[in-house]
Amino acid sequence: MSKMIDSITRQETRKSGASRPDSSPGLNRCLSGNHLDDTSYYTGHPSDSQGITDQETEHVSTVDSEDTDTDGVSTISPEVIDGIEVERDVELGREKTRKSLKSVRDLNLVTWEGPDDPENPKNWKIGRKWAAVLVVSSFTFISPVSSSMVAPALASISSDLHIVNSIEQSLVLSIFVLAYAVGPLFLGPLSEMFGRVIVVQISNLIYLFFNLGCGLAHTKGQLIAFRFLAGLGGSAPLALGGGVLSDLFTAEERGKAISVYSLAPLLGPAIGPIAGGFIAENTTWRWVFYATTIADAVIQTIGLFFLQETFAPVLLGRKKNKLIQETGNQDLHTEWDVPNRTITTTIKISLTRPFKLLGTQVIIQVLAVYMAYLYGIMYLVLSTFPGLWEGVYGESTAIGGLNYISLGTGFFLGTQICAPAQDRIYRALKARNNGVGKPEFRVPLMIPGALLVPVGLFWYGWSAQAQTHWIVPNIGAAIFAAGTIIGFQCIQTYIVDSYTKYAASAVGAATVMRSLAGFGFPLFAPYMYAALDYGWGNSLLGFIAIGLGWPAPILLWMYGEKLRTRSTFAAG
């Protein structure tokens, strides 16, 4: 007994510069899912814990701090095995350990069957993982397509539904994006209570139903109301996608997946007007809504077969319920079970979490403002395209819509740069940091993105004002789009890495800000360009992008880790 205490005490006081403990007898290595601590070590051997009395079970020391929810109630139920208190990290299915003299084993704890449990979404086969990524990305793509596809048809809609006010015309387009600011506030937390899939599927059905209603609308009031409700349903994949990817991939793998996923909400608004232009010119405007409804129905059907639940607490909760039915043991529990918490309290905590994150987390506030600015400028540029190409350059609605290809090209090229580079940079910096990964390793790639955005805006604005050849403003738009997607993807990945357990709520909180910007920016665009024209109007946007985008990577690199250590929500 005394030998074991001495062993633990010596291990606790051992400095980081000492020799690695793997070679010591009776010393076991345990992988950890903690983002900031990939490995941890514990002492002890099954034979050491025999005969420990109740008086001898108090802790000697603690290595990892216990996770608590914001109401102060612990959400972790540590399992003590052979004198080692094990805090299982369900994000990776690994174990974090505490040095302890407890010898009581929690036989009622339901968790993964070891670090390689195939039921853990992080251990799924690569094809199964990417099937989920592609389905979620498809949901995330079709909804933003609907947000902008209506733009080329606004003239026809206004004529048929007697919409004469320019603000009301803009509202038909942007009210959909306003709903994006509302939905994530409750859809993200609900997914952390009931699971990702059920929330995504039900929300998508809401989008499908009301998007069809838009095509059947006979008054401007009906159309605006249905657009808002369709946007509420369509906001779910934007809020939950980051959470799904956090469930499926480790930090080293996550960059590529998030790059693919993040392309969808930006590529959608660029592609929508291309299709919308041809539809509006050759058929009735109602087919703008019918076409997206049909496409979404196909995606919904595919999702029923290929999108499976990924959220670990829900999966383990199902496992627990199944075991209770089989064994009749009502004492079985998971790490997230809080016996004294009512369902009302749980819902309250979950639904208020995005507000707490947005109100208290400086990291989310800074990144949300920058992401909102990028998103707002993107929708502002989208709103200027019809006036520029049809009004200034004299192109038809269908041909003018083809200029949106430049934005799509920029988004695609930016993703091709960002997807492989993110994970490569992360792995290299992690290796240089003694194998310890940090969310700040996503920051370096934000720098080229922050440079490209103002360059693209200056190029697009002044070439458009000078009425140069149509390819020149399109090149500027493509440069701007590439910088936007790079910044967008780095921000998304940083947030997911920083708030792994609450990724859906964290991304949802950031989505609120960007959606408000996407709604508001196009409303003042006509007045800004009327006063400043394309040259100085876009230059103003470019200078603001410099003021926001250039300091952000530096501040995150210098102070990001300090801010996370003060957070009760951030991983690590």
DAZIHU-V568747 format. One record per backbone hydrogen bond with DSSP energy under -0.5 kcal/mol. NH is the residue of the N-H (numbers start at 1). CO is the residue of the C=O. If there is no record, write none. Layout:
NH&CO + NH&CO
This chain:
5&1 + 6&2 + 7&3 + 8&4 + 9&5 + 10&6 + 11&7 + 12&8 + 13&9 + 14&10 + 14&11 + 18&15 + 23&20 + 24&21 + 27&24 + 28&26 + 28&42 + 30&40 + 32&38 + 37&34 + 40&30 + 42&28 + 44&26 + 48&45 + 49&45 + 49&46 + 50&47 + 52&49 + 56&53 + 57&54 + 61&99 + 69&73 + 72&69 + 75&67 + 76&67 + 78&76 + 79&86 + 81&79 + 81&84 + 82&80 + 84&81 + 85&83 + 85&98 + 86&79 + 86&84 + 87&85 + 87&96 + 88&86 + 89&94 + 90&88 + 92&89 + 93&89 + 94&89 + 95&31 + 96&87 + 98&85 + 100&83 + 105&103 + 107&105 + 109&106 + 110&108 + 110&333 + 111&109 + 114&112 + 117&114 + 120&117 + 123&120 + 124&121 + 129&125 + 130&126 + 131&127 + 132&128 + 133&129 + 134&130 + 135&131 + 136&132 + 137&133 + 138&134 + 139&135 + 140&136 + 141&137 + 142&138 + 143&139 + 144&140 + 145&141 + 146&142 + 147&143 + 148&144 + 149&145 + 150&146 + 151&148 + 153&150 + 154&151 + 157&153 + 158&154 + 159&155 + 160&156 + 161&157 + 162&158 + 163&158 + 164&162 + 169&165 + 170&166 + 171&167 + 172&168 + 173&169 + 174&170 + 175&171 + 177&174 + 178&174 + 179&175 + 180&176 + 180&177 + 181&177 + 181&178 + 182&178 + 182&179 + 183&179 + 184&180 + 185&182 + 186&182 + 186&183 + 187&183 + 188&184 + 190&186 + 191&187 + 192&188 + 193&189 + 193&190 + 194&190 + 195&191 + 199&195 + 200&196 + 201&197 + 202&198 + 203&199 + 204&200 + 205&201 + 206&202 + 207&203 + 208&204 + 209&205 + 210&206 + 211&207 + 212&208 + 213&209 + 214&210 + 215&211 + 216&212 + 217&213 + 217&214 + 223&219 + 224&220 + 225&221 + 226&222 + 227&223 + 228&224 + 229&225 + 230&226 + 231&227 + 232&228 + 233&229 + 234&230 + 235&231 + 235&232 + 236&233 + 239&235 + 240&236 + 241&237 + 244&240 + 245&241 + 246&242 + 247&243 + 248&244 + 249&245 + 253&250 + 254&250 + 255&251 + 257&253 + 258&254 + 259&255 + 260&256 + 261&257 + 262&258 + 263&259 + 264&260 + 264&261 + 265&261 + 266&262 + 266&263 + 267&263 + 268&264 + 270&266 + 271&267 + 272&268 + 273&269 + 274&271 + 275&271 + 276&272 + 277&273 + 278&274 + 279&275 + 280&276 + 281&277 + 282&278 + 283&279 + 287&284 + 288&285 + 289&285 + 289&286 + 290&286 + 291&287 + 292&288 + 293&289 + 294&290 + 295&291 + 296&292 + 297&293 + 298&294 + 299&295 + 300&296 + 301&297 + 302&298 + 303&299 + 304&300 + 305&301 + 305&302 + 306&302 + 307&303 + 308&306 + 312&310 + 314&311 + 315&311 + 316&312 + 317&313 + 318&314 + 319&315 + 320&316 + 321&317 + 322&318 + 323&319 + 324&320 + 325&321 + 326&322 + 327&323 + 328&324 + 330&328 + 332&329 + 333&108 + 337&334 + 339&337 + 341&338 + 342&340 + 346&342 + 347&343 + 348&344 + 349&345 + 350&346 + 351&347 + 352&348 + 353&349 + 354&350 + 356&352 + 357&353 + 358&354 + 359&355 + 360&356 + 361&357 + 362&360 + 365&361 + 366&362 + 367&363 + 368&364 + 369&365 + 370&366 + 371&367 + 372&368 + 373&369 + 374&370 + 375&371 + 376&372 + 377&373 + 378&374 + 379&375 + 380&376 + 381&377 + 382&378 + 383&379 + 384&380 + 384&381 + 385&381 + 385&382 + 386&382 + 388&384 + 389&385 + 390&386 + 391&386 + 391&387 + 392&387 + 392&388 + 393&388 + 395&389 + 400&396 + 401&397 + 402&398 + 402&399 + 403&400 + 404&401 + 405&402 + 406&403 + 407&403 + 408&404 + 409&405 + 410&406 + 411&407 + 412&408 + 413&409 + 414&410 + 415&411 + 416&412 + 417&413 + 418&414 + 419&415 + 420&416 + 421&417 + 422&418 + 423&419 + 424&420 + 425&421 + 426&422 + 427&423 + 428&424 + 429&425 + 430&426 + 431&427 + 432&428 + 433&429 + 434&431 + 435&430 + 436&430 + 436&433 + 437&35 + 437&435 + 441&438 + 442&439 + 443&440 + 446&443 + 447&443 + 447&444 + 448&444 + 449&445 + 450&446 + 451&447 + 452&448 + 453&449 + 454&450 + 455&451 + 456&452 + 457&453 + 458&454 + 459&455 + 460&456 + 461&457 + 462&458 + 463&459 + 464&460 + 465&461 + 466&462 + 467&464 + 468&463 + 472&469 + 473&469 + 474&470 + 475&471 + 476&472 + 477&473 + 478&474 + 479&475 + 480&476 + 481&477 + 482&478 + 483&479 + 484&480 + 485&481 + 486&482 + 487&483 + 488&484 + 489&485 + 490&486 + 491&487 + 492&488 + 493&489 + 494&490 + 495&491 + 496&492 + 497&493 + 498&494 + 499&495 + 500&497 + 503&500 + 506&502 + 507&503 + 508&504 + 509&505 + 510&506 + 511&507 + 512&508 + 513&509 + 514&510 + 515&511 + 516&512 + 517&513 + 518&514 + 519&515 + 520&516 + 521&517 + 523&520 + 524&520 + 524&521 + 525&521 + 526&522 + 528&524 + 529&525 + 530&526 + 531&527 + 532&528 + 533&529 + 536&532 + 537&533 + 538&534 + 539&535 + 540&536 + 541&537 + 542&538 + 543&539 + 544&540 + 545&541 + 546&542 + 547&543 + 548&544 + 549&545 + 550&546 + 552&548 + 553&549 + 554&550 + 555&551 + 556&552 + 557&553 + 558&554 + 559&555 + 560&556 + 563&559 + 564&560 + 565&561 + 566&562 + 567&564 + 571&498
